[in-house]
Amino acid sequence: MSTLKFCCQCNNTLYPKEDRERRTLLYACRNCDHQEVADSSCVYRMEIHHSASKCSQDPQDPTADPSLPHTKCVKCYKCNNPEAVFFQAPSKGEEGMALFFVCCNPNCGHRWRD
């Protein structure tokens, strides 16, 4: 069984790296220049899969998230601001997805769903 290897200089994780000239497998540190020859040619890769319910939660501050889309086609019901951020999330008790809006006015921050 393979174990994690750590750098003897900075104690960070060593990652597999190919030395094409010598055709050997190395373990290299991504923090410093330390490299060592691998004692085995077997490399394991860990894949982490999250369920959709854990990943699709309501963001805490969606107006500060640059990956969320903005729209100027809807107005906030509370302050009449024309700009809002929107995202989809599973709705409770119903099937399918719901579209949620958050007002971009920093003094408002009103949330509503469509």
C-alpha positions in Angstrom: 0.0 0.0 0.0 1.3 3.4 -0.9 1.7 6.1 1.7 2.0 9.9 1.5 5.5 11.2 1.2 6.7 14.4 2.7 9.5 16.8 1.8 12.5 16.5 4.1 13.3 20.2 3.7 9.9 21.9 4.2 7.6 19.1 5.2 5.1 19.6 2.4 3.5 16.8 0.4 5.6 15.3 -2.4 3.8 14.7 -5.7 4.6 12.3 -8.5 6.5 13.8 -11.4 7.9 12.2 -14.5 11.6 12.6 -15.5 11.3 12.1 -19.3 15.1 12.2 -19.9 15.9 9.4 -17.5 12.5 7.7 -17.8 12.0 7.5 -14.1 9.3 8.5 -11.6 10.2 11.2 -9.1 8.5 12.6 -6.1 8.8 16.4 -6.2 7.9 19.2 -3.7 5.8 22.0 -5.1 7.1 24.4 -2.5 10.8 24.0 -2.8 13.1 22.3 -5.3 13.5 19.0 -3.5 13.0 15.8 -5.6 13.6 12.2 -4.8 13.5 9.0 -6.9 10.3 6.9 -6.3 10.9 3.5 -4.8 7.8 2.1 -6.6 6.3 2.9 -9.9 2.8 2.5 -8.5 0.9 5.9 -8.1 -2.5 6.2 -6.6 -5.0 9.0 -7.3 -7.7 9.9 -4.8 -11.0 11.3 -6.3 -13.4 13.0 -4.0 -17.1 13.1 -5.1 -19.6 15.3 -3.3 -23.3 14.8 -3.5 -25.3 17.5 -5.2 -27.2 18.3 -2.0 -24.0 19.2 -0.2 -22.6 21.4 -2.9 -25.7 23.4 -3.9 -26.3 25.4 -0.7 -27.4 29.0 -0.5 -24.3 31.2 -0.7 -23.7 33.4 2.4 -22.9 36.6 0.5 -23.9 36.1 -3.1 -23.4 39.7 -4.2 -19.7 39.4 -3.5 -19.3 36.2 -5.5 -17.9 37.1 -9.0 -19.0 33.7 -10.4 -22.7 34.4 -10.0 -24.6 36.2 -12.8 -26.0 39.7 -12.4 -29.1 41.1 -14.0 -30.6 44.5 -14.4 -34.0 43.1 -15.7 -35.6 42.7 -12.3 -36.2 45.3 -9.5 -36.0 44.7 -5.8 -39.4 44.7 -4.2 -38.0 46.4 -1.1 -35.7 49.2 -2.3 -36.5 49.3 -6.1 -32.8 48.8 -7.0 -32.5 47.6 -10.6 -29.5 45.2 -10.1 -29.6 41.8 -8.5 -27.6 38.5 -8.4 -29.4 35.3 -9.1 -28.7 31.6 -8.7 -30.5 28.3 -8.7 -31.0 26.1 -5.6 -33.2 23.1 -4.7 -36.5 24.3 -3.2 -37.7 22.7 0.0 -40.8 20.5 -0.2 -41.0 20.9 -4.0 -39.5 19.1 -6.9 -37.1 20.9 -9.2 -35.0 24.0 -8.8 -36.0 27.5 -7.8 -34.5 30.7 -9.0 -33.3 33.0 -6.2 -32.5 36.7 -6.4 -30.5 38.9 -4.1 -30.5 42.7 -4.3 -27.1 44.2 -5.0 -27.8 47.3 -2.9 -25.5 47.0 0.1 -28.0 48.7 2.4 -30.8 46.3 1.3 -29.7 42.7 0.5 -33.3 41.6 0.2 -33.7 38.0 -1.1 -36.6 36.7 -3.1 -37.4 33.7 -5.2 -39.1 33.5 -8.6 
